[in-house]
Amino acid sequence: MMLARINTTARFSASRPQVVFSGEYARNSDSVDYDVSPDGEHFMTIKPGEQEWPATEITGLLTWFDELKRRVPAK
């Protein structure tokens, strides 16, 4: 994953790209699958595990925000 600082005021310029991190990450065709948080400060990607066979089940929690509010009440 690379990072380059972009300036679009007055005249476009970009810094020299820097490596943010490297390694083997899940890929979808020619690109790494990842997502960036709305504030632009964090992102998530998938790093392959050491499974001997592919996963056959995925469990998701649809009401995770309600569960979080229950476990961490507002002060």
LUMDOVO-749047 format. One record per residue: residue number from 1; residue in three letters; x, y, z of N, C-alpha, C in turn. Coordinates in steps of 0.02 Angstrom, whole numbers. Each point is the difference from the previous one (the first is absolute). Example, Ala and Ser with C-alpha at 12.3 -4.5 7.8 and 13.67 -1.06 7.14 Angstrom:
<atoms>
<atom num="1" residuo="ALA" n_px="660" n_py="-284" n_pz="390" ca_px="-45" ca_py="59" ca_pz="0" c_px="45" c_py="60" c_pz="0"/>
<atom num="2" residuo="SER" n_px="-18" n_py="53" n_pz="-36" ca_px="42" ca_py="59" ca_pz="3" c_px="-39" c_py="55" c_pz="37"/>
</atoms>
This chain:
<atoms>
<atom num="1" residuo="MET" n_px="43" n_py="-58" n_pz="0" ca_px="-43" ca_py="58" ca_pz="0" c_px="45" c_py="61" c_pz="0"/>
<atom num="2" residuo="MET" n_px="-14" n_py="46" n_pz="-44" ca_px="41" ca_py="60" ca_pz="-8" c_px="-39" c_py="62" c_pz="19"/>
<atom num="3" residuo="LEU" n_px="35" n_py="53" n_pz="18" ca_px="-30" ca_py="64" ca_pz="19" c_px="36" c_py="55" c_pz="-38"/>
<atom num="4" residuo="ALA" n_px="-39" n_py="47" n_pz="-26" ca_px="29" ca_py="60" ca_pz="-31" c_px="-43" c_py="59" c_pz="21"/>
<atom num="5" residuo="ARG" n_px="31" n_py="53" n_pz="21" ca_px="-36" ca_py="60" ca_pz="19" c_px="-16" c_py="41" c_pz="-63"/>
<atom num="6" residuo="ILE" n_px="-62" n_py="22" n_pz="-5" ca_px="-24" ca_py="36" ca_pz="-59" c_px="-17" c_py="72" c_pz="19"/>
<atom num="7" residuo="ASN" n_px="21" n_py="48" n_pz="-41" ca_px="-18" ca_py="70" ca_pz="9" c_px="-38" c_py="22" c_pz="-62"/>
<atom num="8" residuo="THR" n_px="-61" n_py="25" n_pz="10" ca_px="-41" ca_py="22" ca_pz="-57" c_px="-13" c_py="75" c_pz="0"/>
<atom num="9" residuo="THR" n_px="30" n_py="37" n_pz="47" ca_px="-9" ca_py="72" ca_pz="1" c_px="48" c_py="32" c_pz="-49"/>
<atom num="10" residuo="ALA" n_px="-24" n_py="49" n_pz="-35" ca_px="39" ca_py="37" ca_pz="-51" c_px="27" c_py="-45" c_pz="-55"/>
<atom num="11" residuo="ARG" n_px="44" n_py="-47" n_pz="17" ca_px="30" ca_py="-43" ca_pz="-50" c_px="4" c_py="-71" c_pz="29"/>
<atom num="12" residuo="PHE" n_px="-17" n_py="-50" n_pz="-39" ca_px="1" ca_py="-69" ca_pz="22" c_px="73" c_py="-22" c_pz="11"/>
<atom num="13" residuo="SER" n_px="10" n_py="-35" n_pz="56" ca_px="65" ca_py="-31" ca_pz="11" c_px="-11" c_py="-61" c_pz="44"/>
<atom num="14" residuo="ALA" n_px="46" n_py="-48" n_pz="-4" ca_px="-4" ca_py="-61" ca_pz="39" c_px="70" c_py="-16" c_pz="27"/>
<atom num="15" residuo="SER" n_px="2" n_py="-23" n_pz="62" ca_px="64" ca_py="-19" ca_pz="30" c_px="22" c_py="-67" c_pz="-29"/>
<atom num="16" residuo="ARG" n_px="61" n_py="-17" n_pz="13" ca_px="26" ca_py="-65" ca_pz="-20" c_px="-37" c_py="-54" c_pz="41"/>
<atom num="17" residuo="PRO" n_px="-24" n_py="-53" n_pz="-31" ca_px="-36" ca_py="-52" ca_pz="38" c_px="44" c_py="-33" c_pz="53"/>
<atom num="18" residuo="GLN" n_px="-31" n_py="-17" n_pz="57" ca_px="35" ca_py="-34" ca_pz="54" c_px="-37" c_py="-64" c_pz="16"/>
<atom num="19" residuo="VAL" n_px="36" n_py="-51" n_pz="20" ca_px="-31" ca_py="-63" ca_pz="20" c_px="-31" c_py="10" c_pz="69"/>
<atom num="20" residuo="VAL" n_px="-65" n_py="-16" n_pz="7" ca_px="-34" ca_py="3" ca_pz="64" c_px="9" c_py="-67" c_pz="36"/>
<atom num="21" residuo="PHE" n_px="-14" n_py="-54" n_pz="-36" ca_px="14" ca_py="-68" ca_pz="25" c_px="3" c_py="-46" c_pz="-60"/>
<atom num="22" residuo="SER" n_px="30" n_py="-58" n_pz="11" ca_px="4" ca_py="-49" ca_pz="-54" c_px="-17" c_py="-69" c_pz="27"/>
<atom num="23" residuo="GLY" n_px="-13" n_py="-46" n_pz="-43" ca_px="-16" ca_py="-68" ca_pz="20" c_px="-51" c_py="-29" c_pz="-47"/>
<atom num="24" residuo="GLU" n_px="-21" n_py="-60" n_pz="15" ca_px="-50" ca_py="-34" ca_pz="-40" c_px="-70" c_py="16" c_pz="27"/>
<atom num="25" residuo="TYR" n_px="-42" n_py="27" n_pz="-42" ca_px="-69" ca_py="18" ca_pz="19" c_px="-47" c_py="-27" c_pz="-53"/>
<atom num="26" residuo="ALA" n_px="-62" n_py="-11" n_pz="20" ca_px="-50" ca_py="-28" ca_pz="-47" c_px="-7" c_py="46" c_pz="-60"/>
<atom num="27" residuo="ARG" n_px="-6" n_py="-30" n_pz="-58" ca_px="-5" ca_py="39" ca_pz="-61" c_px="-63" c_py="-20" c_pz="-38"/>
<atom num="28" residuo="ASN" n_px="-28" n_py="49" n_pz="-35" ca_px="-57" ca_py="-11" ca_pz="-44" c_px="23" c_py="22" c_pz="-69"/>
<atom num="29" residuo="SER" n_px="13" n_py="-45" n_pz="-42" ca_px="28" ca_py="10" ca_pz="-67" c_px="67" c_py="37" c_pz="6"/>
<atom num="30" residuo="ASP" n_px="3" n_py="63" n_pz="-23" ca_px="64" ca_py="36" ca_pz="-1" c_px="9" c_py="49" c_pz="57"/>
<atom num="31" residuo="SER" n_px="-46" n_py="3" n_pz="48" ca_px="6" ca_py="49" ca_pz="53" c_px="-9" c_py="-32" c_pz="69"/>
<atom num="32" residuo="VAL" n_px="27" n_py="32" n_pz="51" ca_px="-9" ca_py="-23" ca_pz="68" c_px="-67" c_py="25" c_pz="24"/>
<atom num="33" residuo="ASP" n_px="-40" n_py="-44" n_pz="31" ca_px="-64" ca_py="21" ca_pz="28" c_px="12" c_py="35" c_pz="66"/>
<atom num="34" residuo="TYR" n_px="-24" n_py="61" n_pz="7" ca_px="6" ca_py="36" ca_pz="63" c_px="-56" c_py="53" c_pz="3"/>
<atom num="35" residuo="ASP" n_px="-8" n_py="29" n_pz="59" ca_px="-49" ca_py="54" ca_pz="8" c_px="30" c_py="52" c_pz="46"/>
<atom num="36" residuo="VAL" n_px="-20" n_py="62" n_pz="-10" ca_px="26" ca_py="56" ca_pz="40" c_px="-56" c_py="27" c_pz="43"/>
<atom num="37" residuo="SER" n_px="16" n_py="18" n_pz="63" ca_px="-50" ca_py="28" ca_pz="45" c_px="-23" c_py="68" c_pz="-25"/>
<atom num="38" residuo="PRO" n_px="-60" n_py="22" n_pz="19" ca_px="-25" ca_py="65" ca_pz="-23" c_px="46" c_py="59" c_pz="16"/>
<atom num="39" residuo="ASP" n_px="37" n_py="-3" n_pz="56" ca_px="45" ca_py="55" ca_pz="18" c_px="67" c_py="-4" c_pz="-36"/>
<atom num="40" residuo="GLY" n_px="11" n_py="-54" n_pz="-38" ca_px="61" ca_py="-7" ca_pz="-38" c_px="61" c_py="-18" c_pz="42"/>
<atom num="41" residuo="GLU" n_px="-9" n_py="-15" n_pz="63" ca_px="55" ca_py="-14" ca_pz="45" c_px="16" c_py="-74" c_pz="7"/>
<atom num="42" residuo="HIS" n_px="-46" n_py="-45" n_pz="-19" ca_px="11" ca_py="-71" ca_pz="8" c_px="-23" c_py="-37" c_pz="-62"/>
<atom num="43" residuo="PHE" n_px="27" n_py="-59" n_pz="-9" ca_px="-25" ca_py="-43" ca_pz="-54" c_px="8" c_py="-72" c_pz="22"/>
<atom num="44" residuo="MET" n_px="-36" n_py="-44" n_pz="-35" ca_px="0" ca_py="-71" ca_pz="17" c_px="11" c_py="-40" c_pz="-64"/>
<atom num="45" residuo="THR" n_px="39" n_py="-53" n_pz="7" ca_px="9" ca_py="-47" ca_pz="-55" c_px="4" c_py="-70" c_pz="29"/>
<atom num="46" residuo="ILE" n_px="-1" n_py="-49" n_pz="-41" ca_px="-1" ca_py="-70" ca_pz="23" c_px="68" c_py="-31" c_pz="-13"/>
<atom num="47" residuo="LYS" n_px="28" n_py="-30" n_pz="53" ca_px="63" ca_py="-36" ca_pz="-7" c_px="-17" c_py="-74" c_pz="3"/>
<atom num="48" residuo="PRO" n_px="21" n_py="-39" n_pz="-49" ca_px="-17" ca_py="-71" ca_pz="0" c_px="26" c_py="-35" c_pz="63"/>
<atom num="49" residuo="GLY" n_px="-40" n_py="-47" n_pz="25" ca_px="20" ca_py="-39" ca_pz="58" c_px="38" c_py="-62" c_pz="-21"/>
<atom num="50" residuo="GLU" n_px="12" n_py="-43" n_pz="48" ca_px="37" ca_py="-62" ca_pz="-14" c_px="-46" c_py="-60" c_pz="1"/>
<atom num="51" residuo="GLN" n_px="-61" n_py="9" n_pz="-26" ca_px="-48" ca_py="-55" ca_pz="-2" c_px="22" c_py="-53" c_pz="-50"/>
<atom num="52" residuo="GLU" n_px="-14" n_py="-62" n_pz="17" ca_px="16" ca_py="-55" ca_pz="-46" c_px="-57" c_py="-11" c_pz="-50"/>
<atom num="53" residuo="TRP" n_px="-60" n_py="25" n_pz="15" ca_px="-56" ca_py="-7" ca_pz="-45" c_px="-40" c_py="65" c_pz="1"/>
<atom num="54" residuo="PRO" n_px="-38" n_py="14" n_pz="-52" ca_px="-37" ca_py="63" ca_pz="-3" c_px="-58" c_py="1" c_pz="51"/>
<atom num="55" residuo="ALA" n_px="-16" n_py="59" n_pz="23" ca_px="-56" ca_py="8" ca_pz="47" c_px="-65" c_py="-19" c_pz="-35"/>
<atom num="56" residuo="THR" n_px="-44" n_py="-32" n_pz="37" ca_px="-65" ca_py="-20" ca_pz="-28" c_px="-57" c_py="39" c_pz="32"/>
<atom num="57" residuo="GLU" n_px="16" n_py="42" n_pz="48" ca_px="-53" ca_py="37" ca_pz="35" c_px="27" c_py="68" c_pz="22"/>
<atom num="58" residuo="ILE" n_px="-42" n_py="50" n_pz="-6" ca_px="17" ca_py="67" ca_pz="24" c_px="-56" c_py="22" c_pz="46"/>
<atom num="59" residuo="THR" n_px="18" n_py="25" n_pz="59" ca_px="-50" ca_py="24" ca_pz="48" c_px="6" c_py="75" c_pz="5"/>
<atom num="60" residuo="GLY" n_px="-56" n_py="35" n_pz="-7" ca_px="0" ca_py="73" ca_pz="6" c_px="-51" c_py="22" c_pz="51"/>
<atom num="61" residuo="LEU" n_px="13" n_py="57" n_pz="31" ca_px="-46" ca_py="27" ca_pz="49" c_px="-30" c_py="63" c_pz="-29"/>
<atom num="62" residuo="LEU" n_px="-64" n_py="-1" n_pz="-15" ca_px="-33" ca_py="57" ca_pz="-32" c_px="-15" c_py="56" c_pz="49"/>
<atom num="63" residuo="THR" n_px="-8" n_py="-17" n_pz="63" ca_px="-18" ca_py="50" ca_pz="50" c_px="59" c_py="17" c_pz="45"/>
<atom num="64" residuo="TRP" n_px="60" n_py="2" n_pz="-28" ca_px="59" ca_py="11" ca_pz="41" c_px="0" c_py="67" c_pz="34"/>
<atom num="65" residuo="PHE" n_px="-28" n_py="52" n_pz="-31" ca_px="-1" ca_py="66" ca_pz="31" c_px="-45" c_py="0" c_pz="61"/>
<atom num="66" residuo="ASP" n_px="-58" n_py="-34" n_pz="-4" ca_px="-44" ca_py="-6" ca_pz="59" c_px="35" c_py="-38" c_pz="56"/>
<atom num="67" residuo="GLU" n_px="37" n_py="-52" n_pz="-18" ca_px="37" ca_py="-39" ca_pz="50" c_px="54" c_py="43" c_pz="32"/>
<atom num="68" residuo="LEU" n_px="34" n_py="40" n_pz="-40" ca_px="52" ca_py="45" ca_pz="27" c_px="-30" c_py="50" c_pz="49"/>
<atom num="69" residuo="LYS" n_px="-57" n_py="30" n_pz="-19" ca_px="-32" ca_py="48" ca_pz="45" c_px="-22" c_py="-33" c_pz="65"/>
<atom num="70" residuo="ARG" n_px="-21" n_py="-63" n_pz="-4" ca_px="-21" ca_py="-36" ca_pz="60" c_px="59" c_py="-13" c_pz="46"/>
<atom num="71" residuo="ARG" n_px="56" n_py="-18" n_pz="-29" ca_px="59" ca_py="-17" ca_pz="40" c_px="39" c_py="61" c_pz="24"/>
<atom num="72" residuo="VAL" n_px="-4" n_py="55" n_pz="-37" ca_px="37" ca_py="61" ca_pz="18" c_px="-50" c_py="58" c_pz="2"/>
<atom num="73" residuo="PRO" n_px="-37" n_py="6" n_pz="55" ca_px="-51" ca_py="53" ca_pz="4" c_px="31" c_py="70" c_pz="-3"/>
<atom num="74" residuo="ALA" n_px="-38" n_py="47" n_pz="-27" ca_px="24" ca_py="69" ca_pz="-5" c_px="8" c_py="29" c_pz="70"/>
<atom num="75" residuo="LYS" n_px="50" n_py="42" n_pz="9" ca_px="14" ca_py="30" ca_pz="66" c_px="-40" c_py="64" c_pz="9"/>
</atoms>
